[in-house]
């Protein structure tokens, strides 16, 4: 399977896939809203489904969709979450 990075990479970099979590039960899942319209609606539904499977949800939001998430936000997510889902919507 080949996944493409939606950023403006001029030369794609091979990155191995992260291993799957063994279980969602008790896992901390970060939901990152990139601040596009209706991304929060999508993440609300994802949150409901993950919670039913035992995950603990942490919500985050980028200040704007036009720029990368600030370094402090990325650090906080990586320190507190077992996995992250990023919402893209319009």
C-alpha positions in Angstrom: 0.0 0.0 0.0 1.3 3.4 -0.9 0.2 6.5 1.0 0.9 10.0 -0.3 1.7 12.9 2.0 -0.6 15.8 1.2 2.0 18.4 2.0 4.1 19.9 -0.8 7.0 17.4 -0.7 9.0 17.7 -3.8 10.5 14.2 -3.3 8.4 11.7 -1.4 10.1 10.1 1.6 9.5 6.4 2.5 8.2 6.1 6.0 7.3 2.8 7.6 3.7 2.5 8.9 3.4 2.7 12.6 2.4 -0.5 14.3 -1.3 -0.9 15.2 -2.5 -0.6 18.8 -3.2 -4.0 20.2 -6.5 -2.7 21.6 -8.4 0.5 21.9 -9.5 -0.4 25.4 -7.8 2.3 27.6 -5.8 3.8 24.7 -5.6 7.6 24.5 -6.6 8.7 21.1 -5.9 12.3 20.0 -8.3 13.8 17.6 -6.8 16.8 15.8 -9.1 19.2 14.1 -7.2 21.2 11.5 -9.7 24.0 11.6 -11.4 23.4 8.3 -15.2 23.7 8.2 -17.1 20.6 9.5 -13.9 18.8 10.7 -15.3 19.0 14.2 -18.5 17.3 13.0 -16.5 14.4 11.6 -14.4 14.1 14.7 -17.5 14.1 16.9 -18.7 10.9 15.2 -15.2 9.3 15.3 -15.1 10.1 19.0 -18.4 8.4 19.7 -17.3 5.2 17.9 -13.9 5.1 19.6 -15.4 5.7 23.1 -17.7 2.8 22.5 -14.6 0.6 22.0 -13.0 1.8 25.2 -10.7 4.5 24.0 -10.1 7.7 26.0 -10.4 10.7 23.7 -8.3 13.9 23.8 -9.3 16.7 21.4 -6.9 19.2 19.8 -7.4 22.0 17.3 -4.9 23.7 15.0 -5.1 27.5 15.0 -5.5 27.5 11.2 -5.6 24.9 8.4 -3.2 27.0 6.3 -0.1 26.2 8.4 1.4 23.1 10.1 0.4 22.5 13.7 2.6 24.5 16.1 5.6 22.6 17.5 4.2 22.8 21.1 0.9 21.3 20.0 2.6 18.5 18.2 4.8 17.8 21.2 1.8 17.7 23.5 0.0 15.3 21.3 3.0 12.9 20.9 3.6 13.0 24.7 0.0 12.3 25.7 -1.6 10.1 23.0 -1.1 6.5 21.9 -2.4 7.4 18.4 -3.8 10.4 16.6 -6.5 10.9 13.9 -6.4 14.2 12.0 -9.7 15.5 10.4 -9.8 17.0 7.0 -13.2 18.3 5.9 -15.0 21.0 3.9 
